[in-house]
Amino acid sequence: MNKNTIAVAVIAVAAAVGIAYWSLGSANSPLQGSAIAAASGSKAITIWRDPGCGCCDAYADYLEGNGYMVTRVDDRDFDKRSVDMGVPERGIGCHLAEIDGYVVSGLVPVEIIERLVSDRPDITGITLPGMPGNAPGMAREKTGTLKTYAFGEGGVSVYSDE
């Protein structure tokens, strides 16, 4: 690469980061973009993931294939961020996401995410703990049943078992 190509690439990356920061808020206040997403009716979702996690990329691709606008944020401490955002420590999923004011942990199928943002229950979010082999991102599509848990001030309960 020559110096001009490198300079253009650096400027493009800086611009993209600036736009993401401005529109979604800083990494330390991830829910700032929620009002924007809710007001526009968009399917914008932000995912904090371990850099280089192939299943997280496959999951993000799955969401994009279902009409979501996915912002991927590399975060080696996504598990700490998950706990800070209310995910029970024993319920941490493969990555952390935020959509429309809700926290979503793990490889949760889109139909469950859509039910969450449509029904708007009084919870912090939902989690599909671990990395189930039959979940989107691990398998081409969901197969069998997956148990998703709700969490919030009222504790932890089963949200979906389908």
C-alpha positions as CSV (number, residue, x, y, z in Angstrom):
1,M,0.0,0.0,0.0
2,N,1.2,3.5,-0.7
3,K,0.9,6.4,1.8
4,N,-2.2,7.9,0.1
5,T,-4.1,4.6,0.3
6,I,-3.3,4.3,4.0
7,A,-4.2,7.9,4.7
8,V,-7.6,7.5,3.0
9,A,-8.3,4.2,5.0
10,V,-7.4,5.9,8.3
11,I,-9.7,8.9,7.5
12,A,-12.5,6.5,6.5
13,V,-12.2,4.5,9.7
14,A,-12.0,7.7,11.9
15,A,-15.2,9.0,10.2
16,A,-17.1,5.8,10.7
17,V,-16.1,5.6,14.4
18,G,-17.1,9.3,14.9
19,I,-20.5,8.8,13.3
20,A,-21.1,5.6,15.4
21,Y,-20.0,7.4,18.5
22,W,-22.1,10.5,17.8
23,S,-25.2,8.5,16.9
24,L,-25.1,5.7,19.5
25,G,-23.3,7.4,22.4
26,S,-20.1,6.4,23.9
27,A,-19.1,2.8,24.8
28,N,-19.6,3.6,28.4
29,S,-23.3,4.6,27.9
30,P,-24.6,2.1,25.4
31,L,-28.3,2.8,25.8
32,Q,-28.1,6.4,24.5
33,G,-29.0,5.3,20.9
34,S,-32.2,3.6,22.1
35,A,-34.4,6.6,21.8
36,I,-33.2,7.2,18.2
37,A,-33.9,3.6,17.2
38,A,-37.3,3.5,18.9
39,A,-38.4,6.9,17.3
40,S,-37.4,5.8,13.8
41,G,-38.9,2.3,14.1
42,S,-35.6,0.9,12.8
43,K,-34.2,-2.4,13.6
44,A,-30.8,-1.0,14.7
45,I,-28.9,-3.3,17.1
46,T,-25.4,-2.9,18.5
47,I,-23.3,-6.0,19.4
48,W,-20.3,-6.0,21.7
49,R,-18.3,-9.1,21.0
50,D,-14.9,-10.6,21.4
51,P,-12.8,-9.7,18.4
52,G,-12.3,-12.6,16.0
53,C,-15.3,-14.6,17.3
54,G,-16.6,-16.3,14.2
55,C,-20.0,-17.2,15.6
56,C,-20.6,-13.6,16.6
57,D,-19.9,-12.6,13.0
58,A,-22.2,-15.3,11.7
59,Y,-24.9,-14.2,14.2
60,A,-24.6,-10.5,13.0
61,D,-24.9,-11.7,9.4
62,Y,-28.0,-13.7,10.4
63,L,-29.5,-10.5,11.9
64,E,-28.6,-8.5,8.8
65,G,-30.2,-11.1,6.7
66,N,-33.4,-10.5,8.7
67,G,-33.4,-6.8,8.1
68,Y,-31.4,-5.5,11.1
69,M,-28.8,-2.8,10.9
70,V,-26.0,-4.2,13.0
71,T,-23.2,-2.2,14.6
72,R,-20.4,-4.5,15.7
73,V,-18.1,-3.3,18.5
74,D,-15.0,-5.3,19.4
75,D,-14.8,-5.6,23.1
76,R,-12.6,-8.2,24.8
77,D,-14.4,-7.3,28.1
78,F,-18.0,-7.8,26.8
79,D,-18.6,-10.3,29.6
80,K,-17.8,-7.5,32.2
81,R,-20.0,-5.1,30.2
82,S,-22.7,-7.8,30.2
83,V,-22.7,-8.0,34.0
84,D,-22.5,-4.2,34.3
85,M,-25.7,-4.0,32.1
86,G,-27.6,-6.4,34.3
87,V,-27.0,-9.8,32.7
88,P,-26.7,-12.5,35.5
89,E,-23.1,-13.7,35.6
90,R,-24.2,-17.3,35.1
91,G,-26.4,-16.3,32.2
92,I,-23.8,-14.6,30.0
93,G,-24.1,-15.4,26.3
94,C,-21.6,-15.4,23.4
95,H,-21.8,-11.6,23.0
96,L,-23.9,-8.6,24.3
97,A,-26.4,-6.6,22.3
98,E,-28.6,-3.6,22.8
99,I,-31.8,-3.0,20.9
100,D,-34.5,-0.4,21.6
101,G,-33.6,0.0,25.2
102,Y,-33.3,-3.8,25.9
103,V,-30.2,-5.8,26.6
104,V,-29.9,-9.1,24.6
105,S,-27.2,-11.5,25.6
106,G,-26.3,-14.5,23.4
107,L,-27.5,-16.0,20.1
108,V,-31.2,-15.1,20.5
109,P,-33.3,-15.9,17.5
110,V,-34.9,-12.9,15.7
111,E,-38.5,-13.9,16.4
112,I,-37.8,-13.8,20.2
113,I,-36.0,-10.4,19.8
114,E,-39.0,-9.1,17.8
115,R,-41.4,-10.3,20.5
116,L,-39.3,-8.5,23.1
117,V,-39.4,-5.1,21.4
118,S,-43.0,-5.5,20.4
119,D,-44.4,-6.7,23.8
120,R,-42.1,-4.3,25.8
121,P,-42.1,-6.3,29.1
122,D,-40.9,-4.6,32.2
123,I,-37.5,-6.3,32.2
124,T,-33.9,-5.3,31.6
125,G,-33.4,-7.9,28.8
126,I,-33.1,-11.5,27.8
127,T,-30.3,-14.0,27.6
128,L,-29.5,-17.2,25.8
129,P,-26.6,-18.4,28.0
130,G,-23.5,-20.0,26.5
131,M,-23.1,-21.0,22.9
132,P,-25.8,-23.6,22.1
133,G,-25.0,-25.5,19.0
134,N,-28.5,-25.2,17.6
135,A,-28.7,-21.4,17.9
136,P,-28.4,-18.9,15.0
137,G,-24.7,-18.1,14.6
138,M,-23.7,-21.7,15.6
139,A,-26.1,-23.5,13.2
140,R,-27.3,-22.2,9.8
141,E,-30.6,-21.6,11.4
142,K,-32.3,-22.4,14.7
143,T,-33.1,-26.0,15.2
144,G,-34.8,-27.7,18.2
145,T,-35.7,-25.7,21.3
146,L,-33.7,-22.9,23.0
147,K,-34.4,-21.6,26.5
148,T,-34.2,-17.9,26.8
149,Y,-34.3,-16.1,30.2
150,A,-35.6,-12.7,31.2
151,F,-33.7,-10.7,33.8
152,G,-34.3,-7.4,35.6
153,E,-35.3,-6.0,38.9
154,G,-37.7,-8.9,39.4
155,G,-35.0,-11.5,39.1
156,V,-34.5,-14.2,36.5
157,S,-37.3,-16.2,34.8
158,V,-37.8,-18.2,31.7
159,Y,-38.8,-15.9,28.9
160,S,-39.1,-18.4,26.1
161,D,-38.6,-22.2,25.7
162,E,-39.1,-22.9,22.0
